[in-house]
Amino acid sequence: MDERQADQTSEELICNKSSPPFLSKETNVTMSVIENNKTPQLILPKQQAAFDRITAIGRIVLSLDRKQFPLSVRTNILITGESGAGKSHLARAAASELAVPILTVTTSEWMLLGSAGRGATPTWPRIHEFLMQCGNGSGGLILLDELDKICDRTSWTTYLRSEAFNLLDLTVPTNLVDRDGDAISEASIEAAQRVLRTKILVVGAGAFQSIWDESNRPTLGFLPEERRVVSPDLGDLFRRLPRELLARFGSNLIVLPPLVESDYYLMLDVFADRMSEFWKPRFSKLGRERIPEAARLKLGPRFFEELVLEMVLTERQEITNFHKDDRDQSVPANAGIDSEQEY
């Protein structure tokens, strides 16, 4: 098959797929089969520069005619930051701004090729499906989360690194099978790889906690003072991150500063203002009760998603208890008891 025929076959394979519902700025709803995130996006001032960088690179990925250049364009982005700093939140917000769907792949849940016989679907066929769907539209974003987990030297992570690095190298493996166990055709794999290399922004995220611990070693002394958390700089990352990982991101490294308690209160006020008058005071009250603990545990922006659920559960439980008390008061104390019954 010559290159012209390959291009035509790839386009036909992509066009035969039904177009997915893309994220819109009005509805904030992504592809339902991948992520259904209705939470309003919020970028803190301390995150704005990182957000601008990600979306700027994303627009290049989605619009650049790469045939103009004799070299490949390195666009992978690595976001680092302590747990709860908002790494995955920032990636979702970027996908929202770019109006493209997002697929989140977590390394701790990655299923290796060949593991389908154990009742699980390998990760790469899922990525292949996503790529074929994105080929219909303006592209997509893949978040490779918990990337620091692949740095351990074990037999499992050796295979995991190989498959994850394929994604970072923008290479679709050739030995894929679909959910029914049938081999995916070579033409389909070529079409998916074309999409991956021209329409997909790949964002890696990881805490790399040891680097943060190294930058924040406590000082010796009898009365150590409480210190502000210091973010590692790019030099720290270049010295401490594995060389094989750095080679796949180049200089596109982003360090997110940790969230502090005041950041949580700021996010609470913004989210509360976007709620109805009924829910706003309830959300604010519950949030202010829970924020100190959330900040201490470094729960991050997802704390507010959990807070919404807790608020609704609390409200419904209060309604249930109200109706129960009302029923109890409407029934006489001796109802159902025969006054002449002897014991």
VMD Tcl script that draws the C-alpha trace (Angstrom):
set ca {
  {0.00 0.00 0.00}
  {1.55 3.32 -1.04}
  {1.39 6.48 1.10}
  {-1.52 8.01 -0.84}
  {-3.62 4.86 -0.42}
  {-2.70 4.70 3.26}
  {-3.87 8.30 3.75}
  {-7.16 7.55 2.00}
  {-7.75 4.38 3.99}
  {-7.00 6.19 7.25}
  {-9.44 8.98 6.43}
  {-12.16 6.46 5.52}
  {-11.67 4.59 8.79}
  {-11.93 7.81 10.77}
  {-14.96 9.13 8.90}
  {-16.86 5.88 9.38}
  {-16.85 6.40 13.14}
  {-19.69 8.37 14.73}
  {-18.59 11.75 15.97}
  {-18.49 12.03 19.79}
  {-20.15 14.89 21.68}
  {-17.33 17.30 22.35}
  {-16.91 19.45 25.43}
  {-18.46 22.87 25.07}
  {-17.81 25.96 27.14}
  {-21.55 26.36 27.64}
  {-22.43 22.88 28.90}
  {-19.10 21.77 30.40}
  {-19.92 18.15 29.57}
  {-17.32 15.89 28.00}
  {-17.69 12.59 26.18}
  {-19.91 10.52 28.46}
  {-17.98 7.32 27.81}
  {-14.78 8.96 28.98}
  {-15.53 11.67 31.49}
  {-18.68 13.49 32.55}
  {-17.40 16.52 34.41}
  {-20.08 19.11 35.16}
  {-18.06 20.91 37.82}
  {-17.39 24.57 36.86}
  {-13.71 25.04 36.04}
  {-11.71 27.44 38.19}
  {-8.11 28.54 37.69}
  {-6.41 30.13 40.69}
  {-4.06 33.09 40.11}
  {-1.09 30.92 41.08}
  {-2.12 28.40 38.38}
  {-2.81 30.90 35.58}
  {0.67 30.85 34.01}
  {0.64 27.03 33.89}
  {-2.86 27.02 32.42}
  {-1.89 29.54 29.74}
  {1.16 27.47 28.81}
  {-0.86 24.26 28.47}
  {-3.61 25.82 26.38}
  {-1.08 27.62 24.16}
  {0.69 24.34 23.38}
  {-2.69 22.67 22.95}
  {-3.74 25.17 20.29}
  {-0.50 24.51 18.44}
  {-1.11 20.75 18.56}
  {-4.66 21.14 17.24}
  {-3.89 23.57 14.43}
  {-0.28 23.20 13.30}
  {0.49 21.92 9.82}
  {3.48 19.75 10.66}
  {4.38 19.16 7.03}
  {6.02 22.60 7.08}
  {8.86 21.35 9.26}
  {11.58 18.74 8.69}
  {11.56 17.88 12.42}
  {8.90 16.54 14.74}
  {7.47 19.07 17.19}
  {7.84 18.05 20.84}
  {4.56 18.96 22.56}
  {4.24 16.56 25.52}
  {3.73 18.42 28.82}
  {4.63 17.17 32.30}
  {2.81 18.70 35.30}
  {4.35 18.09 38.70}
  {3.13 19.10 42.12}
  {2.29 17.73 45.52}
  {-0.80 15.60 45.96}
  {-3.87 17.82 45.81}
  {-2.13 20.64 43.92}
  {-4.69 20.40 41.10}
  {-2.72 18.63 38.36}
  {-5.60 16.62 36.87}
  {-7.97 19.55 37.50}
  {-5.72 21.77 35.39}
  {-5.65 19.23 32.56}
  {-9.46 18.98 32.56}
  {-9.73 22.76 32.58}
  {-7.38 22.94 29.59}
  {-9.49 20.42 27.67}
  {-12.54 22.54 28.47}
  {-10.84 25.69 27.20}
  {-9.71 23.90 24.03}
  {-13.19 22.42 23.56}
  {-11.90 18.87 23.09}
  {-12.65 15.59 24.88}
  {-10.25 14.24 27.48}
  {-9.22 10.67 28.25}
  {-7.64 10.13 31.65}
  {-5.32 7.13 31.91}
  {-3.95 6.33 35.37}
  {-0.74 4.31 35.50}
  {-1.78 2.53 38.72}
  {-4.81 1.16 36.84}
  {-3.02 0.49 33.54}
  {-3.81 -2.95 32.12}
  {-0.99 -4.41 30.07}
  {-1.46 -5.93 26.65}
  {-2.20 -9.63 26.95}
  {-4.14 -9.24 30.22}
  {-7.61 -9.46 28.59}
  {-7.85 -13.14 29.43}
  {-8.03 -12.26 33.10}
  {-11.33 -10.46 32.69}
  {-9.91 -6.98 32.14}
  {-9.63 -4.80 29.05}
  {-6.06 -3.68 28.29}
  {-5.48 0.05 28.29}
  {-4.11 0.48 24.77}
  {-7.29 -0.69 22.95}
  {-9.21 1.93 24.98}
  {-6.72 4.57 23.84}
  {-7.14 3.34 20.26}
  {-10.95 3.79 20.49}
  {-10.48 7.31 21.83}
  {-8.10 8.21 19.01}
  {-10.49 6.96 16.35}
  {-13.32 9.01 17.88}
  {-11.14 12.13 18.06}
  {-10.27 11.76 14.39}
  {-13.73 13.06 13.52}
  {-13.39 16.32 15.39}
  {-10.81 18.91 16.31}
  {-8.67 16.54 18.38}
  {-8.39 15.60 22.03}
  {-6.29 15.54 25.20}
  {-4.90 12.44 26.91}
  {-3.91 12.79 30.57}
  {-1.38 10.19 31.72}
  {-1.81 10.50 35.47}
  {0.33 9.24 38.37}
  {3.32 9.11 36.06}
  {5.66 8.94 39.04}
  {4.40 5.39 39.74}
  {6.29 4.01 36.71}
  {9.67 5.05 38.08}
  {9.89 2.08 40.47}
  {12.16 -0.70 39.29}
  {9.97 -3.81 39.30}
  {9.17 -6.40 36.64}
  {5.63 -5.02 36.30}
  {6.72 -1.39 35.91}
  {9.26 -2.45 33.29}
  {6.42 -3.61 31.03}
  {4.28 -0.65 32.09}
  {7.01 1.84 31.15}
  {7.30 0.26 27.73}
  {3.58 0.73 27.00}
  {3.34 4.18 28.62}
  {6.42 5.38 26.75}
  {4.76 4.26 23.51}
  {2.05 6.81 24.27}
  {4.59 9.52 25.08}
  {6.47 8.64 21.88}
  {3.18 9.00 19.96}
  {3.38 5.40 18.76}
  {0.40 3.03 18.70}
  {1.40 -0.62 19.28}
  {0.70 -2.96 16.37}
  {-0.49 -6.00 18.32}
  {-3.88 -4.69 19.46}
  {-7.17 -6.55 19.78}
  {-10.61 -5.03 20.29}
  {-13.03 -5.70 23.16}
  {-14.32 -8.80 21.36}
  {-10.84 -10.24 21.08}
  {-10.51 -9.63 17.34}
  {-7.25 -8.23 15.96}
  {-7.39 -4.55 15.06}
  {-6.39 -4.05 11.45}
  {-3.11 -2.48 10.42}
  {-4.96 0.26 8.58}
  {-6.95 1.14 11.70}
  {-3.78 1.31 13.79}
  {-2.18 3.58 11.19}
  {-5.22 5.85 11.26}
  {-5.11 6.03 15.07}
  {-1.41 6.82 15.04}
  {-1.98 9.61 12.52}
  {-4.50 11.16 14.91}
  {-2.16 10.71 17.89}
  {0.64 12.53 16.09}
  {-1.41 15.38 14.69}
  {-4.49 15.97 16.84}
  {-3.73 14.90 20.42}
  {-2.11 16.79 23.27}
  {-0.51 14.35 25.72}
  {-0.18 15.64 29.29}
  {1.67 13.71 31.97}
  {1.09 14.35 35.67}
  {2.82 13.08 38.78}
  {3.59 14.13 42.34}
  {7.21 12.90 42.44}
  {6.91 13.41 46.17}
  {10.56 12.65 46.94}
  {11.61 15.78 45.03}
  {9.25 17.91 47.12}
  {10.47 16.27 50.33}
  {14.07 17.00 49.32}
  {13.22 20.67 48.74}
  {11.49 20.95 52.12}
  {13.80 19.16 54.54}
  {13.20 20.46 58.09}
  {16.04 22.44 59.60}
  {17.70 21.22 62.78}
  {16.93 23.03 66.00}
  {15.11 22.78 69.28}
  {12.34 25.14 68.23}
  {11.76 24.60 64.53}
  {9.50 27.22 63.01}
  {6.61 26.41 60.71}
  {7.88 26.92 57.18}
  {6.18 27.73 53.92}
  {6.31 24.82 51.49}
  {9.00 25.47 48.88}
  {8.34 24.31 45.32}
  {11.26 22.61 43.56}
  {12.60 24.56 40.59}
  {13.23 23.26 37.09}
  {16.85 22.55 38.02}
  {15.66 20.20 40.78}
  {13.43 18.38 38.29}
  {16.19 18.03 35.70}
  {18.51 16.60 38.35}
  {16.04 14.21 39.98}
  {13.64 13.00 37.29}
  {14.64 9.84 35.37}
  {16.54 10.70 32.20}
  {14.32 8.47 30.04}
  {11.29 10.40 31.27}
  {12.83 13.82 30.72}
  {13.72 12.83 27.16}
  {10.00 12.55 26.38}
  {9.05 16.00 27.72}
  {12.06 18.18 27.02}
  {11.64 21.59 28.62}
  {7.83 21.38 28.81}
  {7.88 20.93 32.59}
  {5.35 22.70 34.81}
  {5.62 22.91 38.60}
  {2.35 23.62 40.40}
  {2.63 25.27 43.81}
  {0.71 23.48 46.60}
  {-2.76 24.68 47.58}
  {-3.05 26.38 50.97}
  {-6.13 26.89 53.09}
  {-6.85 30.35 51.67}
  {-6.97 28.81 48.17}
  {-9.72 26.44 49.29}
  {-11.80 29.34 50.67}
  {-11.36 31.23 47.39}
  {-12.56 28.22 45.38}
  {-15.45 27.72 47.80}
  {-16.70 31.27 47.27}
  {-16.43 31.01 43.47}
  {-18.28 27.68 43.31}
  {-20.93 28.88 45.77}
  {-21.64 31.97 43.65}
  {-22.44 29.68 40.71}
  {-25.08 27.77 42.68}
  {-28.76 28.46 43.15}
  {-29.96 30.50 46.11}
  {-31.19 27.29 47.75}
  {-27.85 25.47 47.68}
  {-25.47 28.41 48.05}
  {-25.71 28.90 51.85}
  {-25.67 25.15 52.48}
  {-22.57 24.66 50.32}
  {-20.77 27.59 51.95}
  {-21.59 26.47 55.49}
  {-20.53 22.85 54.96}
  {-17.43 23.90 53.04}
  {-16.20 26.24 55.77}
  {-16.63 23.44 58.29}
  {-14.62 20.96 56.20}
  {-11.92 23.10 54.55}
  {-9.34 23.06 57.39}
  {-9.28 19.27 57.31}
  {-9.30 19.18 53.48}
  {-6.29 21.52 53.36}
  {-4.44 19.47 55.96}
  {-5.05 16.25 54.01}
  {-4.22 17.95 50.67}
  {-7.43 16.75 49.04}
  {-7.23 19.28 46.22}
  {-10.03 20.56 43.94}
  {-11.83 17.21 43.99}
  {-12.73 17.97 47.58}
  {-15.47 20.25 46.26}
  {-16.97 17.48 44.11}
  {-17.18 15.31 47.22}
  {-18.58 18.27 49.15}
  {-21.49 18.59 46.71}
  {-22.44 14.96 47.26}
  {-22.16 15.29 51.03}
  {-24.32 18.42 50.95}
  {-27.09 16.73 48.95}
  {-26.99 13.61 51.15}
  {-27.24 15.76 54.28}
  {-30.18 17.73 52.88}
  {-32.09 14.61 51.88}
  {-31.44 12.98 55.23}
  {-32.85 16.05 56.98}
  {-35.96 15.87 54.79}
  {-36.35 12.15 55.55}
  {-36.00 12.76 59.29}
  {-38.54 15.62 59.09}
  {-41.15 13.41 57.44}
  {-40.42 10.60 59.88}
  {-40.93 12.91 62.87}
  {-44.12 14.24 61.28}
  {-45.50 10.70 60.89}
  {-44.55 9.78 64.44}
  {-46.42 12.81 65.84}
  {-49.55 12.00 63.85}
  {-49.85 8.48 65.35}
  {-51.25 8.17 68.94}
  {-48.84 6.74 71.45}
  {-51.07 3.68 72.10}
  {-51.95 3.08 68.44}
  {-52.02 -0.59 67.56}
  {-52.19 -1.70 71.21}
  {-55.31 -3.41 72.54}
  {-56.18 -1.70 75.80}
  {-57.85 -4.86 77.09}
  {-54.90 -7.10 76.23}
  {-53.44 -8.74 79.31}
  {-49.73 -9.34 79.73}
}
mol new
graphics top color blue
foreach p $ca { graphics top sphere $p radius 0.5 }
foreach p [lrange $ca 0 end-1] q [lrange $ca 1 end] { graphics top cylinder $p $q radius 0.2 }
display resetview
